[in-house]
Amino acid sequence: MFRLACVWIADLPLQILCVRCPEWSGKPVAVIARDAPQAEILYLNPAARRAGVRPGMRYAAALGLAPQLHAGTVSPEDIAGCIALLSRRMRAFTPDVEPDAGEPGVFYLNAGGLTGLFGAETAWSKEVWKATRSEGFTSSIAVGFTRFGTYAAAKTRKGESVFASPEHERKAALAVSLNAFGLLPDTAQELSLLGINTVEDLLRLPVYGLRLRYGEQVFRLYKSACGDLWQPLQADAEKPLHERRMIFDTPERDTQRLCRFLEKMLTALAGEVEKKGELIRSIHWTCTLDTGLPYSSEVTPSNPTGNIQRLMELVHLRIEAEPPPSAVEEIVLSAQSSPAYTVKRDLFDMPEPRNRAAGERALARIRAAFGDDAVVTAHLADEYLPERSFHWNIARSVPVPNPCDVSEEFPYMRRIYAVPQRLPDEYRQSGNRVVGEYRISGDWWSKKTVREYRFILTNEGRLLWVYYDYARADWFIQGEVE
């Protein structure tokens, strides 16, 4: 049976603005229709709603209620570029992705036949959710059998939902409140006065006269819930890579000349991309060597760009760090592009204490010189052993500092060693102050681990976090407290 999934990213323009300006996290944020004080407010985050701001207000009036309100515009080009980016990310998990043309932020995916690659459908949906989350967007995904059933579930359930049968999906869809579908306020109130609050209540009404009395929106919702508007999945085909090829008369060994050839090819590619109103997102080159060994590499700028000089700087760094092991007979250069979008951040030009764009470019140069895994950030993991309670993820952008408020005393910082170190003998003497006896145990199903943790204040003033490993019958330093 055909399996369909729906991914819903609520208030996509608002999320685009928040991703673009991560320093606004936790503050009132609004998307406005145009760059003017009298512009209408279109989207709000919860912080702005708590301050009393509502959609439809003028920006100037909203500032009277929430002086700390941050506002910005999101153009159709921004939305189109974001949809193209998310569609590309989702194609890593299914070849068929259909963005909903009528509601930006809704995507339909072919979820059938993928259990052999990803395991259960719950695992597949989790990976899709993580992919959107890695781009900075909060989403929900429902896996089921029909467009309306998965759409209704995605809009009303958080995270991932998987329906085991069409009956299960149908039962959940009938119980969905009509408020989830963004009906006009007057229409929603009129239906509510008649006791029509859920999809099941709506389907009890006769279809005749429904459009005339409640409008096109309610009529289409009724027909969708009945299944009368069914249509096959219309996948949006991914744009092919832009590509250039060069064959050398004699194998090329000089890396400087090789870079000049790459620059010539890249200039031609950039002109082709620019004519389509797009920017280069990444470039990849594959070489045929005289030894027959494969050689390929890739660089990604901090943001999609058409700046040849900036791209070639990354190419030079990568080739200097990882030159071809032998002479090159043929080279193929390809570029992945994305729609160009505006980068306006706010209504007013406000000086930033730190240049984030410069930081992004610096990290792109580091990745080009030392590899993508040279720039990482720590992420918490659900593990009980301290050294396994976090892992390193490749950082694609500059993390925004989010320091906590320190009112009186500076908090202690616990530094964890990547590999626990054996406790030196001088710290095992009785002259050091020892605090605590905290025991943890686990892994009973494979190799049981039992540790006894303590803090040792040494005579030199170091505060060590140590443990006794019963399996190895020895003391180790897990880290230090500063």
Beta strands, then each sheet from edge to edge (+ up, - down):
strand 1: 4-8
strand 2: 29-32
strand 3: 41-44
strand 4: 70-72
strand 5: 97-99
strand 6: 106-110
strand 7: 140-144
strand 8: 159-162
strand 9: 242-252
strand 10: 278-289
strand 11: 294-299
strand 12: 328-339
strand 13: 376-380
strand 14: 390-394
strand 15: 414-422
strand 16: 433-442
strand 17: 449-457
strand 18: 463-469
strand 19: 474-481
sheet 1: 5+ 6- 1+ 7- 8-
sheet 2: 3+ 2- 4-
sheet 3: 9+ 12- 10+ 11-
sheet 4: 13+ 14-
sheet 5: 15+ 19- 18+ 17- 16+
end
